Amino acid sequence: MPPVYSSLKVGGKRASDRVRSGEEVFLEPRDIRIDSFRITGISIDRGEVDFDITCSKGTYIRSIARDLGEKLGTGACLSVLRRVESGQFSIENAADLDTVKRFIDGEGNGSFIMEPVEALKGFGTMTVDKTATAKVMNGAFFSKGDVIIYENRGDKPFMILDEEKNLIAIAEIDIDKWLISYNSVFK
């Protein structure tokens, strides 16, 4: 169950804003997936449990802590949260602000920068011909016949690439109905 102090929308307004204004908010439970849950430390003196969790999107770790406290009959809350991985990104490949500032100032090699196609490799891929490239870059509809290659990744958005494999757009595409909804278009 998501926490009521969340950014989930209820009637077009954030649940947390509604609660803060005195409204009673009811959120629906969500289906989530926990791939792993590992306790990494326990401090009886401080009443703390440290854990690592690998989970699906839409999981509220605050809710996991709350639910564990309820099951233990003690109550619990989250005191520290550190996301170490999300999709293709991990803390091991991250750069600190000083490294980024040095790169902006012309120092350093920018080894932390990923090509857009690499960063989005979990998305579906659709490569389009030159005719469709012009259409896509104007946010216009293109036909299935304009597609050279495509790889569907289920419910993931598509990266739309030109013939030179440059990222030109990100879109939600219903392949069966051929409905295209652009999230971003890059010129």
N, CA and C of each residue as an Amber inpcrd file, in Angstrom:
protein
   561
   0.8490000  -1.1710000   0.0000000   0.0000000   0.0000000   0.0000000
   0.9000000   1.2420000   0.0000000   0.7550000   2.1010000  -0.9970000
   1.5760000   3.3140000  -1.0180000   1.2870000   4.1930000   0.1960000
   2.2770000   4.9600000   0.6360000   2.0350000   5.8820000   1.7410000
   1.1730000   7.0570000   1.2790000   0.3380000   7.5770000   2.1710000
  -0.4990000   8.7150000   1.7910000   0.3390000   9.9710000   1.5450000
   1.5100000  10.0470000   2.1670000   2.4220000  11.1520000   1.8810000
   3.2840000  10.7510000   0.6870000   2.6660000  10.7600000  -0.4890000
   3.3520000  10.4060000  -1.7280000   2.8820000  11.3550000  -2.8170000
   3.5400000  11.2830000  -3.9530000   3.1680000  12.1600000  -5.0680000
   2.1160000  11.5180000  -5.9700000   1.5660000  10.3760000  -5.5680000
   0.5060000   9.7610000  -6.3580000  -0.6730000  10.7160000  -6.4630000
  -1.2840000  10.7600000  -7.6200000  -2.4080000  11.6640000  -7.8580000
  -3.7180000  11.0150000  -7.4190000  -4.5080000  11.7890000  -6.7200000
  -5.8650000  11.4040000  -6.3280000  -6.7680000  12.5220000  -6.8200000
  -7.5780000  12.2150000  -7.8180000  -8.4380000  13.2560000  -8.3850000
  -7.6530000  14.4150000  -8.9520000  -6.4840000  14.1370000  -9.5510000
  -5.6720000  15.1750000 -10.1830000  -4.7830000  15.9710000  -9.2480000
  -4.7800000  15.6400000  -7.9600000  -3.9720000  16.3630000  -6.9790000
  -3.1360000  15.3600000  -6.1880000  -1.9110000  15.7260000  -5.8380000
  -1.0380000  14.8180000  -5.0820000  -1.6810000  14.4030000  -3.7650000
  -1.5340000  13.1100000  -3.4580000  -2.0850000  12.5820000  -2.2050000
  -1.5190000  13.3540000  -1.0140000  -0.2110000  13.6240000  -1.0230000
   0.4170000  14.3190000   0.1090000  -0.1640000  15.7190000   0.3050000
  -0.4650000  16.4200000  -0.7910000  -1.0700000  17.7540000  -0.6850000
  -2.4670000  17.6650000  -0.0720000  -3.2130000  16.6460000  -0.4680000
  -4.5620000  16.4680000   0.0770000  -4.5110000  16.1800000   1.5830000
  -3.5790000  15.3100000   1.9940000  -3.4510000  14.9660000   3.4150000
  -3.0500000  16.1970000   4.2130000  -2.0970000  16.9650000   3.7030000
  -1.6390000  18.1710000   4.4090000  -2.7480000  19.2140000   4.5540000
  -3.7000000  19.2020000   3.6120000  -4.8050000  20.1630000   3.7160000
  -5.9640000  19.6110000   4.5500000  -5.7560000  18.4540000   5.1890000
  -6.7430000  17.9080000   6.1050000  -7.7070000  16.9020000   5.5040000
  -7.5600000  16.5780000   4.2400000  -8.4490000  15.5980000   3.6210000
  -8.0420000  14.1810000   4.0260000  -9.0220000  13.3010000   4.0430000
  -8.7450000  11.8800000   4.2680000  -8.5230000  11.2640000   2.8940000
  -7.4210000  10.5510000   2.7480000  -7.0400000  10.0020000   1.4500000
  -6.9930000   8.4850000   1.5280000  -7.5680000   7.8340000   0.5220000
  -7.5220000   6.3790000   0.4160000  -6.8260000   6.0260000  -0.8910000
  -5.7390000   5.2810000  -0.7840000  -5.0050000   4.8380000  -1.9600000
  -5.2280000   3.3480000  -2.1670000  -5.2400000   2.9470000  -3.4160000
  -5.4180000   1.5360000  -3.7490000  -4.0780000   0.8020000  -3.6110000
  -4.1170000  -0.4530000  -3.1720000  -2.8890000  -1.2480000  -3.1430000
  -2.3490000  -1.4100000  -4.5610000  -1.0340000  -1.6050000  -4.6750000
  -0.3910000  -1.7770000  -5.9760000   0.3040000  -3.1260000  -6.0180000
   0.3140000  -3.7180000  -7.1860000   1.0910000  -4.9350000  -7.3840000
   2.5350000  -4.5280000  -7.6150000   3.4260000  -5.0980000  -6.8200000
   4.8610000  -4.8470000  -6.9600000   5.5710000  -6.1940000  -6.9790000
   6.8650000  -6.1620000  -7.2440000   7.6630000  -7.3840000  -7.2370000
   8.9300000  -7.1330000  -6.4260000   9.2040000  -8.0230000  -5.4850000
  10.4490000  -7.9710000  -4.7280000  11.3210000  -9.1130000  -5.2450000
  12.4310000  -8.7740000  -5.8750000  13.3300000  -9.7950000  -6.4140000
  14.2970000 -10.3100000  -5.3590000  14.7150000  -9.4390000  -4.4550000
  15.5690000  -9.8930000  -3.3500000  15.4260000  -8.9420000  -2.1750000
  15.5780000  -9.4950000  -0.9920000  15.5310000  -8.7230000   0.2490000
  16.5750000  -9.3400000   1.1660000  17.5910000  -8.5400000   1.5190000
  18.6990000  -9.0730000   2.3150000  18.9680000  -8.1380000   3.4810000
  18.9300000  -8.6850000   4.7010000  19.2660000  -7.9000000   5.8920000
  20.7860000  -7.8010000   5.9540000  21.2940000  -6.5630000   6.0260000
  22.7430000  -6.3290000   6.0220000  23.2780000  -5.8950000   7.3770000
  22.3880000  -5.6090000   8.3140000  22.8360000  -5.2080000   9.6510000
  21.6650000  -5.0330000  10.5900000  21.9160000  -5.3360000  11.8580000
  20.9060000  -5.1490000  12.8990000  21.5900000  -4.5130000  14.1040000
  20.9810000  -3.4700000  14.6520000  21.4510000  -2.8610000  15.8860000
  20.2990000  -2.8930000  16.8810000  20.3850000  -3.7910000  17.8260000
  19.3490000  -3.9080000  18.8580000  19.3310000  -2.6310000  19.6990000
  20.5270000  -2.0980000  20.0570000  20.6190000  -0.8930000  20.8900000
  19.8840000   0.2960000  20.2660000  20.0540000   0.4850000  18.9650000
  19.4220000   1.6190000  18.2810000  18.0560000   1.2550000  17.7010000
  17.7080000  -0.0170000  17.7160000  16.4380000  -0.4590000  17.1470000
  16.3960000  -0.2730000  15.6390000  17.5260000  -0.5820000  14.9680000
  17.6210000  -0.3600000  13.5280000  17.9280000  -1.6600000  12.7930000
  17.3640000  -1.7630000  11.6110000  17.6430000  -2.8790000  10.7150000
  18.0310000  -2.2800000   9.3680000  19.1880000  -2.6610000   8.8500000
  19.6320000  -2.2280000   7.5260000  19.3340000  -3.3530000   6.5480000
  18.8920000  -2.9800000   5.3320000  18.6250000  -4.0140000   4.3420000
  18.8730000  -3.4980000   2.9340000  19.1330000  -4.4380000   2.0420000
  19.2190000  -4.1680000   0.6140000  18.0140000  -4.8210000  -0.0300000
  17.4100000  -4.1290000  -0.9780000  16.2330000  -4.6670000  -1.6450000
  16.3460000  -4.4090000  -3.1380000  15.9720000  -5.3880000  -3.9250000
  15.8590000  -5.2350000  -5.3700000  14.3820000  -5.4250000  -5.6900000
  13.7800000  -4.4230000  -6.3280000  12.3300000  -4.4410000  -6.4850000
  11.9120000  -3.7870000  -7.7920000  10.6350000  -3.9540000  -8.1090000
  10.0670000  -3.3650000  -9.3230000   9.7790000  -1.8810000  -9.1080000
   9.5720000  -1.1890000 -10.2160000   9.1580000   0.2150000 -10.1060000
   7.8120000   0.2530000  -9.4110000   7.5260000   1.3680000  -8.7680000
   6.2670000   1.5050000  -8.0560000   6.3120000   1.0020000  -6.6220000
   7.4780000   0.4870000  -6.1940000   7.6270000   0.0080000  -4.8170000
   8.0120000   1.1850000  -3.9300000   7.3130000   1.3370000  -2.8340000
   7.6490000   2.3700000  -1.8630000   8.3910000   1.6930000  -0.7070000
   9.6680000   1.9920000  -0.5800000  10.4820000   1.3820000   0.4710000
   9.9780000   1.8290000   1.8420000   9.4640000   3.0630000   1.9370000
   8.8590000   3.5080000   3.2030000   7.7210000   2.5750000   3.6110000
   6.9600000   2.1080000   2.6300000   5.8560000   1.1940000   2.9290000
   6.3650000  -0.1750000   3.3590000   7.4660000  -0.6080000   2.7670000
   8.0700000  -1.8920000   3.1650000   8.4810000  -1.8100000   4.6410000
   9.1550000  -0.7140000   5.0220000   9.5640000  -0.5340000   6.4220000
   8.3420000  -0.4940000   7.3400000   7.3350000   0.2560000   6.9540000
   6.1060000   0.3500000   7.7430000   5.4680000  -1.0260000   7.9260000
   5.3610000  -1.7860000   6.8430000   4.7300000  -3.1130000   6.8970000
   5.5310000  -4.0850000   7.7560000   6.8700000  -3.9970000   7.6840000
   7.6990000  -4.8620000   8.5330000   7.4760000  -4.5440000  10.0060000
   7.4020000  -3.2600000  10.3320000   7.1440000  -2.8570000  11.7170000
   5.8000000  -3.3480000  12.2030000   4.7850000  -3.3040000  11.3340000
   3.4590000  -3.8140000  11.7060000   3.5160000  -5.3110000  11.9680000
   4.2100000  -6.0550000  11.1070000   4.3130000  -7.5130000  11.2680000
   5.0630000  -7.8730000  12.5550000   6.0610000  -7.0480000  12.9060000
   6.8220000  -7.3070000  14.1370000   6.0810000  -6.8190000  15.3810000
   5.0420000  -6.0230000  15.1790000   4.2870000  -5.4930000  16.3000000
   4.9840000  -4.3590000  17.0240000   5.9440000  -3.7320000  16.3470000
   6.7140000  -2.6620000  16.9810000   6.5120000  -1.3020000  16.3320000
   6.0600000  -1.3030000  15.0950000   6.0430000  -0.0750000  14.3180000
   7.4380000   0.1580000  13.7570000   7.5280000   0.8440000  12.6480000
   8.8320000   1.1200000  12.0350000   8.6690000   2.2380000  11.0240000
   9.7700000   2.9140000  10.7750000   9.8010000   3.9280000   9.7360000
  11.1620000   3.8800000   9.0590000  11.2420000   4.4740000   7.9080000
  12.4790000   4.5190000   7.1490000  13.2700000   5.7480000   7.5860000
  14.5280000   5.5660000   7.9470000  15.3320000   6.7110000   8.3640000
  16.3390000   7.1220000   7.2980000  16.7740000   6.1820000   6.4480000
  17.7470000   6.4790000   5.3980000  17.3760000   5.6550000   4.1750000
  17.4530000   6.2820000   3.0110000  17.2100000   5.5720000   1.7620000
  18.2830000   5.9780000   0.7750000  18.9140000   4.9840000   0.1660000
  19.9250000   5.2550000  -0.8520000  19.6740000   4.3350000  -2.0320000
  19.2840000   4.9170000  -3.1550000  19.0820000   4.1400000  -4.3730000
  20.4450000   3.9420000  -5.0170000  20.8320000   2.6970000  -5.2340000
  22.1520000   2.4100000  -5.7920000  22.0780000   1.9270000  -7.2340000
  20.8560000   1.6760000  -7.7220000  20.6990000   1.2380000  -9.0970000
  19.2850000   1.5220000  -9.5700000  19.1790000   1.9390000 -10.8170000
  17.8760000   2.1310000 -11.4470000  18.0580000   1.9390000 -12.9450000
  17.4450000   0.8890000 -13.4750000  17.5960000   0.5900000 -14.8990000
  19.0500000   0.3380000 -15.2430000  19.5530000   1.0760000 -16.2170000
  20.9330000   0.9150000 -16.6780000  21.9410000   1.6650000 -15.7980000
  21.4730000   2.4080000 -14.8360000  22.3360000   3.2780000 -14.0550000
  22.6440000   2.6680000 -12.7010000  23.9080000   2.7600000 -12.2970000
  24.2910000   2.2660000 -10.9820000  25.2500000   3.2580000 -10.3340000
  25.3460000   3.1610000  -9.0360000  26.1920000   4.0670000  -8.2670000
  27.6720000   3.9020000  -8.6540000  28.0370000   2.6920000  -9.0810000
  29.4340000   2.4450000  -9.4960000  29.8170000   3.2740000 -10.7180000
  28.8400000   3.5940000 -11.5680000  29.1170000   4.3530000 -12.7870000
  28.8020000   5.8370000 -12.6380000  28.4290000   6.2510000 -11.4380000
  28.0510000   7.6440000 -11.2100000  29.2900000   8.5220000 -11.0250000
  29.1120000   9.8050000 -11.2570000  30.1710000  10.7830000 -11.0330000
  29.7170000  11.7440000  -9.9440000  30.6500000  12.1530000  -9.0890000
  30.2850000  13.1300000  -8.0660000  30.2710000  14.5300000  -8.6870000
  29.7180000  15.4820000  -7.9630000  29.5650000  16.8360000  -8.5060000
  30.9010000  17.4860000  -8.8560000  31.9470000  17.2230000  -8.0660000
  33.2490000  17.8160000  -8.3740000  33.7700000  17.3290000  -9.7200000
  33.5640000  16.0400000 -10.0200000  34.0020000  15.4850000 -11.3020000
  33.2350000  16.1390000 -12.4470000  31.9380000  16.3080000 -12.2810000
  31.1200000  16.9390000 -13.3200000  31.5490000  18.3960000 -13.5000000
  31.7730000  19.1160000 -12.4000000  32.2030000  20.5170000 -12.4910000
  33.5460000  20.6400000 -13.2080000  34.4820000  19.7310000 -12.8880000
  35.7900000  19.7640000 -13.5630000  35.6190000  19.5270000 -15.0660000
  34.7390000  18.6160000 -15.4310000  34.5010000  18.3320000 -16.8460000
  33.9170000  19.5630000 -17.5380000  32.9580000  20.2120000 -16.9000000
  32.3470000  21.4220000 -17.4680000  33.3950000  22.5140000 -17.6470000
  34.3450000  22.5760000 -16.7130000  35.4090000  23.5830000 -16.7870000
  36.5260000  23.1900000 -17.7530000  36.3510000  22.0730000 -18.4840000
  37.3470000  21.6560000 -19.4670000  38.4170000  20.7440000 -18.9180000
  38.2660000  20.3190000 -17.6800000  39.2270000  19.3900000 -17.0850000
  38.5630000  18.0210000 -17.0040000  39.3270000  16.9710000 -17.1130000
  38.7500000  15.6310000 -17.0240000  38.2830000  15.1560000 -18.3850000
  37.9710000  13.8670000 -18.4520000  37.6850000  13.2480000 -19.7450000
  36.2130000  12.9440000 -19.9890000  35.3530000  13.1350000 -19.0480000
  33.9370000  12.8570000 -19.2610000  33.6130000  11.3880000 -19.4090000
  34.4410000  10.5250000 -18.8250000  34.2260000   9.0780000 -18.9590000
  32.9030000   8.6290000 -18.3430000  32.2830000   9.4760000 -17.5500000
  31.0070000   9.1450000 -16.9160000  29.8220000   9.3560000 -17.8560000
  30.0290000   9.9780000 -18.9950000  28.9390000  10.2840000 -19.9150000
  28.5940000   9.0470000 -20.7390000  27.2940000   8.7490000 -20.8160000
  26.8220000   7.6260000 -21.6160000  26.1290000   8.1590000 -22.8680000
  26.2850000   7.4400000 -23.9500000  25.5280000   7.7570000 -25.1550000
  24.0480000   7.5030000 -24.8770000  23.1530000   8.3130000 -25.4160000
  21.7210000   8.1280000 -25.1400000  21.2200000   6.7220000 -25.4510000
  21.6420000   6.1460000 -26.5530000  21.1730000   4.8090000 -26.9260000
  21.6270000   3.7820000 -25.8960000  22.8130000   3.9460000 -25.3540000
  23.3140000   3.0410000 -24.3090000  22.5190000   3.2290000 -23.0220000
  22.2580000   4.4690000 -22.6690000  21.5220000   4.7600000 -21.4350000
  20.0950000   4.2150000 -21.4810000  19.5250000   4.1260000 -22.6640000
  18.1310000   3.6940000 -22.8180000  18.0140000   2.2870000 -23.3980000
  19.0690000   1.4800000 -23.2790000  19.0630000   0.1820000 -23.9570000
  17.9910000  -0.7830000 -23.4560000  17.3400000  -0.4880000 -22.3490000
  16.2230000  -1.3010000 -21.8980000  14.9310000  -0.9940000 -22.6490000
  14.9020000   0.0880000 -23.4130000  13.7200000   0.4700000 -24.1830000
  13.6470000  -0.3650000 -25.4630000  12.4730000  -0.3760000 -26.0810000
  12.3670000  -0.9440000 -27.4150000  13.1060000  -0.0440000 -28.3860000
  13.4430000  -0.5790000 -29.5530000  14.1850000   0.1950000 -30.5420000
  13.4490000   0.1540000 -31.8730000  13.3360000   1.3030000 -32.5140000
  12.7200000   1.3840000 -33.8300000  13.5940000   2.2810000 -34.6890000
  14.1100000   1.7320000 -35.7850000  14.9120000   2.5120000 -36.7300000
  14.0350000   2.8320000 -37.9250000  14.0070000   4.1190000 -38.2980000
  13.1390000   4.5640000 -39.3850000  13.9680000   5.1260000 -40.5410000
  13.3590000   5.1410000 -41.7380000  14.0480000   5.6560000 -42.9230000
  14.0550000   7.1870000 -42.9250000  14.6900000   7.7550000 -43.9490000
  14.8530000   9.2170000 -44.0170000  13.5200000   9.9610000 -44.0690000
  12.5500000   9.3960000 -44.7730000  11.2370000  10.0460000 -44.8690000
  10.6070000  10.1600000 -43.4890000  10.6560000   9.0720000 -42.7470000
  10.0710000   9.0620000 -41.4010000  10.8800000   9.9330000 -40.4470000
  12.1800000  10.0030000 -40.6240000  13.0160000  10.8320000 -39.7490000
  12.5210000  12.2750000 -39.7490000  12.2600000  12.8100000 -40.9180000
  11.7590000  14.1910000 -41.0140000  10.4110000  14.3140000 -40.3090000
   9.5550000  13.3150000 -40.4730000   8.2400000  13.3460000 -39.8160000
   8.3900000  13.3040000 -38.2960000   9.2190000  12.3590000 -37.8250000
   9.4160000  12.1920000 -36.3790000   9.9520000  13.4790000 -35.7670000
  10.9170000  14.1000000 -36.4190000  11.5350000  15.2960000 -35.8640000
  10.5780000  16.4900000 -35.8100000   9.4290000  16.3540000 -36.4750000
   8.3700000  17.3580000 -36.3820000   7.2040000  16.8610000 -35.5470000
   7.3880000  15.7100000 -34.8910000   6.3500000  15.1540000 -34.0340000
   5.1560000  14.6350000 -34.8040000   5.3670000  14.3010000 -36.0730000
   4.2630000  13.8570000 -36.9280000   4.1650000  12.3290000 -36.9670000
   3.0430000  11.8600000 -37.4560000   2.7680000  10.4360000 -37.6200000
   3.6450000   9.8760000 -38.7460000   4.1030000   8.6450000 -38.5830000
   4.7770000   7.9280000 -39.6680000   4.1520000   6.5470000 -39.7610000
   4.3390000   5.8960000 -40.8870000   3.6720000   4.6110000 -41.1030000
   4.6000000   3.4350000 -40.7910000   4.0090000   2.2570000 -40.6500000
   4.7880000   1.0350000 -40.4010000   5.7760000   0.7930000 -41.5360000
   5.4000000   1.1890000 -42.7430000   6.2720000   1.0080000 -43.8990000
   7.5580000   1.8160000 -43.8210000   7.5800000   2.8480000 -42.9670000
   8.7700000   3.6800000 -42.7920000   9.7920000   3.0480000 -41.8450000
   9.3980000   1.9680000 -41.1830000  10.2590000   1.3220000 -40.1870000
  11.1940000   0.3380000 -40.8750000  12.4850000   0.4770000 -40.6050000
  13.4860000  -0.4260000 -41.1800000  13.6590000  -1.6450000 -40.2750000
  13.8430000  -1.3930000 -38.9760000  14.0670000  -2.4570000 -37.9790000
  13.3470000  -2.0470000 -36.7040000  12.8020000  -3.0340000 -35.9880000
  12.2980000  -2.7070000 -34.6570000  12.4280000  -3.9010000 -33.7310000
  12.6310000  -3.5760000 -32.4710000  12.7310000  -4.5780000 -31.4110000
  11.8370000  -4.1140000 -30.2710000  10.8180000  -4.9020000 -29.9840000
   9.8560000  -4.5590000 -28.9460000  10.3400000  -5.1020000 -27.6030000
  10.2250000  -4.3190000 -26.5370000  10.5950000  -4.7520000 -25.1870000
   9.3740000  -4.7600000 -24.2870000   8.2530000  -5.2410000 -24.8050000
   7.0480000  -5.3420000 -23.9950000   6.4240000  -3.9900000 -23.7410000
   6.2910000  -3.6500000 -22.4640000   5.6080000  -2.3990000 -22.1010000
   6.5550000  -1.2150000 -22.0220000   7.7570000  -1.3450000 -22.5560000
   8.7310000  -0.2480000 -22.5090000   8.4890000   0.7270000 -23.6530000
   8.8410000   1.9900000 -23.4580000   8.7730000   2.9470000 -24.5720000
   9.7860000   2.5550000 -25.6570000   9.6450000   3.1650000 -26.8080000
  10.5690000   2.9360000 -27.9180000  11.5280000   4.1080000 -28.0620000
  12.7890000   3.7890000 -28.3310000  13.7340000   4.7720000 -28.8350000
  13.5240000   4.7510000 -30.3400000  13.3390000   5.9010000 -30.9450000
  13.2470000   5.9650000 -32.3960000  14.5780000   6.5040000 -32.8960000
  15.2110000   5.7370000 -33.7750000  16.5310000   6.0700000 -34.2940000
  16.4520000   6.3610000 -35.7800000  17.3430000   7.2590000 -36.2680000
  17.4520000   7.4620000 -37.7060000  18.3600000   6.3710000 -38.2880000
  18.5830000   6.4000000 -39.5740000  19.3750000   5.3480000 -40.2220000
  20.8330000   5.3240000 -39.7460000  21.3180000   6.4340000 -39.1820000
  22.6890000   6.4800000 -38.6560000  22.7340000   6.0800000 -37.1840000
  21.6220000   5.5960000 -36.6470000  21.4840000   5.1370000 -35.2570000
  21.5470000   6.2700000 -34.2430000  21.1680000   7.4910000 -34.6690000
  21.0470000   8.6210000 -33.7500000  19.6610000   8.5980000 -33.1250000
  19.5850000   8.8750000 -31.8330000  18.3080000   8.9510000 -31.1390000
  17.5770000  10.2130000 -31.5820000  16.3790000  10.0490000 -32.1570000
  15.6260000  11.2190000 -32.6060000  14.3310000  11.4060000 -31.8150000
  13.8860000  10.3500000 -31.1030000  12.6670000  10.4990000 -30.3040000
  12.5150000   9.3260000 -29.3460000  11.6990000   9.5470000 -28.3340000
  11.2430000   8.4950000 -27.4320000   9.7290000   8.5490000 -27.4940000
   9.1000000   7.3820000 -27.6960000   7.6530000   7.3740000 -27.8700000
   7.0310000   6.0960000 -27.3220000   5.7810000   6.2240000 -26.9090000
   4.9540000   5.0560000 -26.5850000   4.2920000   4.6770000 -27.9040000
   4.4500000   3.4200000 -28.3210000   3.8770000   2.9920000 -29.5910000
   3.1000000   1.7020000 -29.3860000   1.8330000   1.7400000 -29.7320000
   1.0020000   0.5370000 -29.7440000   1.1720000  -0.0690000 -31.1340000
   1.9410000  -1.1440000 -31.2120000   2.2830000  -1.7510000 -32.4910000
   1.0390000  -2.2660000 -33.2110000   0.1310000  -2.9150000 -32.4840000
  -1.0630000  -3.4980000 -33.1070000  -1.9740000  -2.4420000 -33.7120000
  -2.2330000  -1.3750000 -32.9740000  -3.1320000  -0.3100000 -33.4570000
  -2.3720000   0.7940000 -34.1900000  -1.0610000   0.7470000 -34.1270000
  -0.1530000   1.7480000 -34.6870000  -0.5180000   3.1510000 -34.2190000
  -0.5270000   3.2800000 -32.8860000  -0.7490000   4.5690000 -32.2400000
   0.5740000   5.0420000 -31.6770000   0.9400000   6.2640000 -31.9580000
   2.2310000   6.8190000 -31.5430000   1.9840000   8.0160000 -30.6350000
   2.6010000   7.9900000 -29.4610000   2.5190000   9.1200000 -28.5420000
   3.9590000   9.4930000 -28.1480000   4.4120000  10.6310000 -28.6490000
   5.7950000  11.0540000 -28.3920000   5.9710000  11.5350000 -26.9660000
   7.0190000  11.0480000 -26.3120000   7.4190000  11.5460000 -24.9940000
   8.4190000  12.6930000 -25.1740000   9.3520000  12.5040000 -26.0910000
  10.3920000  13.5100000 -26.3790000  10.8070000  13.3970000 -27.8270000
  11.0700000  14.5290000 -28.4480000  11.5900000  14.5620000 -29.8080000
  12.8620000  15.4020000 -29.7780000  13.9340000  14.8820000 -30.3930000
  15.2320000  15.5570000 -30.3580000  15.6170000  16.0070000 -31.7600000
  16.0730000  17.2630000 -31.8570000  16.4800000  17.7820000 -33.1580000
  17.9820000  17.8810000 -33.2210000
